[in-house]
Amino acid sequence: MQFRKLGRSEIEVSQYCLGSMTWGTQNSEAEGHTQIDAALDAGINFIDTAEMYPTTPLSPETAGRTEEILGTWIANSGRRDDVVVATKVVGEGYKGIRNGAEISPQTITTAVEGSLKRLQTDYIDLYQLHWPNRGSYHFRKWHSFDPTQQDRAKAQDDILAALQTLQGLVEAGKIRTVGLSNESTWGTAQFLRIAEQHGLPRVVSTQNEYSLLCRHFDLDFAELSHHEDVGLLSFSPLAAGILTGKYLDGAVPAGSRKSINDALGGRFTDRLDAPLRAYLDIAKRHGLDPTQMALAFCASRPFMTSTIFGATTMDQLSTALGAIDLTLSDDVLAEIHEVYVQHPIPM
């Protein structure tokens, strides 16, 4: 297992991160604990969650349950120092938590206290802002994204207020580092500039979607990441399970995410068939498991700090863990590049 630093901090995280958003709906508490034990046995030290999880389905009644499951594992195992815990404060618009209030000093403070209680810990290693107040193009919103409607002064005031609040939480020992999620290059640059200007916490990462089928980060964000040491924590590296091939030809396995969310958050479109089959063909011809090839590709990217994957069964988790020791050959990477050139933005 390779380990990489979170930005310019001293925290080292494994190149793969255990995602948790199925715990509490698709997975029971016992299953969540079993997944954590298996991941740690494989060398993973990084677990990502959020105050709004679980997500499939997303419900106000279950919000926070995933953190609670991780919290009981921490309490029962006594292994808090063995894991780097990342969680998030929900942003503006989700009515299921705080009636959709935007991120502010008050909501950050309230959210941190709630997460600490549910996680049964005194500190959070990486605290992330789930999405910006001004809106985000992520989750298939890029077709309607319109930054001309944003208020620049308000956006910068929101960033300053958030960083000042987070600084107080760092000083209180309640969080160690700060990260972003579903952010843009401009937004991340503003966080860096304002933090430097005012002596406030420097963001160490951004958690955005990245997979063989969703590679927006390769462009402006990759440039910022390289120069500013803000690494990517990629979510949905398997494109919500699409890259495993399990949904080919209309298949919908019982209990799968597609059986609950048919469009997979807008990911599942007619445009996917050609590139998906091309990537699956590369894996087959080279004797690779497609899940492991997709994960190993993400882990190979120069801007990648950690690749976040989740599972609903132990068989799925075992398959994903098999990517840890996989290094893709130059031939495989070249063939992946050719498919990317032909199908750069399929979803």
Sequence and secondary structure as in RCSB ss.txt:
>XXXX:A:sequence
MQFRKLGRSEIEVSQYCLGSMTWGTQNSEAEGHTQIDAALDAGINFIDTAEMYPTTPLSPETAGRTEEILGTWIA
NSGRRDDVVVATKVVGEGYKGIRNGAEISPQTITTAVEGSLKRLQTDYIDLYQLHWPNRGSYHFRKWHSFDPTQQ
DRAKAQDDILAALQTLQGLVEAGKIRTVGLSNESTWGTAQFLRIAEQHGLPRVVSTQNEYSLLCRHFDLDFAELS
HHEDVGLLSFSPLAAGILTGKYLDGAVPAGSRKSINDALGGRFTDRLDAPLRAYLDIAKRHGLDPTQMALAFCAS
RPFMTSTIFGATTMDQLSTALGAIDLTLSDDVLAEIHEVYVQHPIPM
>XXXX:A:secstr
  EEESTTSS EEESEEEE TTBTTTB HHHHHHHHHHHHHTT  EEE  TT  BTTB TTTTTHHHHHHHHHHH
HH  GGG EEEEEE  TT TTTGGG    HHHHHHHHHHHHHHHT S EEEEEESS TT  STTTTTTT  GGGS
 HHHHHHHHHHHHHHHHHHHHTTSEEEEEEES  HHHHHHHHHHHHHHT   EEEEEEE BTTB GGGTHHHHHH
HHHT EEEEE TTTTTGGGTTTGGG   TTSHHHHSTTTTTT  GGGHHHHHHHHHHHHHTT  HHHHHHHHHHH
STTEEEEEE  SSHHHHHHHHTTTT    HHHHHHHHHHHHHSS   
